[in-house]
Amino acid sequence: MAPQRTMSEEELRERVRALLDEAHPDEVDQFTFRGAQFDHGLAWVHFPEGLGGLGLSPKMQAVVNDELRKHAKRVYEDLMVNPIGIGMGAPTLLAYGPEELKKPLLRRIFTGEDIWCQLFSEPGAGSDVAGLATRAVRDGDDWIVNGQKVWTTLAHVAKWGMLLARTNPDVPKHEGLSYFLLDMKSPGVEVRPLYQITGEAEFNEVFLNDVRIPHRYMLGKEGEGWKVAITTLMNERTALGGGSSRKGGGPIAVLVQLWQERGRDSLSPARRAVLRDHITQLYIESELLRLTALRARAAQKSGHPGPEGSVGKLAQAELYKRIWECGLDVLGAEGLVYEAGYERRRPTGFGRGDALSLAKYQFLRSRANSIEGGTSEVMRNILGERVLGLPQEPRVDKGVPWKDVPRSG
Amino acid sequence: MDFAFTEEHEELRQTVRRFLENKSPEAAVRRWMETERGYDEDVWLEMAGQMGLQGLIVPEAQGGAGLGPVELAIVMEEMGRVLFCAPYLSSAVLAARALLEAASEEAKAELLPRIASGEIVATLAFTEKQALWDPELVRTEAVRRGDSWSIDGVKDYVLDGHVAHVLLVVARTDDGLGLFRVEGEAEGLRRTLLPTLDLTRKLARCQFSKTPAVRIDRDGDLAKALERTVAHTLVALSAEQVGGAQRCLEMSTDYAKTRIQFGRPIGSFQAIKHKCADMLVEVEFARSAAYHAAFRAAEGDENELLTASAMAKSYCSEAYFRAAAETIQIHGGMGFTWEHPAHLYFKRAKSSALLFGDPVFHREKLADRLGI
């Protein structure tokens, strides 16, 4: 990334105003506005100029967002259309993408024209991502890919997939992987909905049968796929562990609202006291999740990042599950009814509904929080080993060629 | 601005840590805790003379350093790490803060410099049988006789009440709540050291029978002033709890790296590793709670102080206790022995959780404040 340059907040606000003069979101459609935002370097201000940024410090993005929130509220409504592209695809592409692909792809990620998905997990390799079996074999200027991926969020609407595949089975598992950008419309890509506990299919199974990927769509070098994947995974976990940025916001706000509107006044004193204490505990922990993320940011800024940054993903996943469990306890018998129904849905984005239906949906959906993006068990291993310096478990696959390692499925 | 520690803060932390590591190793803690007094007077005076720690929050005009809740939190965190035995919480935090919030200028001018210099130990005699820091529950009475006052009643759970040179006593009068100064050696005062769960922090019962006293409260709402006093003390205590919890985490991980069972360090087993990881999460959350409360307290907004201190006391108490409890478990049989320091932290953790109101008590207050 280019060295950081500096710009005053006022100068940056000027630039946002210039953007709004040129293409106000009330006058143009979302794609056009966000395209203009990208062209003005206001998509990710810490990205290089020409690639949606201005080479500024990442914290300056807050200035842009603040200005847009004030003058162009509607812009924010569709931000969640392309969470994987924006949160994980863009930083990976920036770090490892071929130069000629960066600008056009980054722009379409930001506008939401190209939805992205991530093709890492497999039926036989979930937490052990590097153990995956999908094979890519070189054929002239192309690679031919065969295998099956799973838990692929938004694959049914995605234009691009971040694909991790094995290009060499004769070396230990981390060394034989390569990273590709897969055009999801390629022949041989078959996406099947995977219906979940909620009844909807935000995830998919993706079957890859003799899919051809041109060599120029490889990110990083052959055999360096794991290094590239780490960039994607780190960004995923950061995205998954920040809590709400607003005091008392996020899931706890919904729970407190439910409590005030539906629980509190109808309960026996004993039940009321127990639930109230529990909700207050959850409130405190929600606040501490938010404050710990603030501490992490402050530490990052001062150049002394500590352990505070690594605990977010684990803490958030476990906390959110408890918040939504409590939501159903507050509802009591009302929780027996599931208004939304288990109609087979295929969502194309995120965010829904009033507090009541949200609580019931999230009660089910939040079970995935401690599995997706690294299970809580994996996160505890990471904290134990990388932050606390505890010894690793003996690994039977260490140094063993991938093809000789026992595996399931 | 949240969590804006400066280089001076870091320096303060290092200086205090060096002093405490030097003066208060585990052997010293064990020696002091077995005595009735509970601390070493030479170290106490050295701490005042060399470091000025007793006067940390005392204004410069009264011989103190004139610093605030953030610096106090740093000092308390370091004291908590080593289970420092001294009447610091009672004298330099609770009594000093009570004087700052509630006492007349005259009383402040008289007592604060002596607290700052370490010459006297002062404490606040507030709670009675119920140990709740609630003015409504105060039954101790002060009666006026001409120009002087005398006090009747029993104060319980008085921090370092057995050694304090000066007791600040909360008592009822004909015209409402009052704050009184009673000398430690006053006639009609009987002080009994309580056999405490936590040997490193002494508590006493103080019985007053026509005990001479001087009224020192200033005009204003004394109940409110006492509420602020306790809130500030909770902030300091929360930081102390973070220090203790952090030390437990370090002891546990150090041990898990070296203790071999079944041919492997026990820290390589997920059962132990995951306990340590959970401790880490809780310690970091506790740190966020305590630091946040300290910075809020420093800003001087009463609402924020009361909310943040209740959150911090509740969370830090539970995090510290769980860390201390897991430390015993991770150390196995050794963690259950008198020789190992784990029990000292375990006892301090539970006692600190119960002191000034337990976590449920503070969550109830918080829920009231937040409309939950």
Interface residues (C-beta under 8 A of the other chain):
Chain A: G248 V256 W259 Q260 R276 D277 I279 T280 Q281 Y283 I284 E285 E287 L288 L289 L291 T292 L294 R295 A298 P307 E308 V311 L314 A315 E377 M379 R380 N381 L383 G384 E385 V387 L388 G389 L390 P391 Q392 E393 P394
Chain B: D2 F3 A4 L249 T253 A256 K257 R264 P265 G267 S268 F269 Q270 I272 K273 H274 C276 A277 D278 L280 V281 E284 F285 R287 S288 A289 Y291 H292 M311 S314 Y315 V360 R363 E364 L366 A367 L370 G371 I372
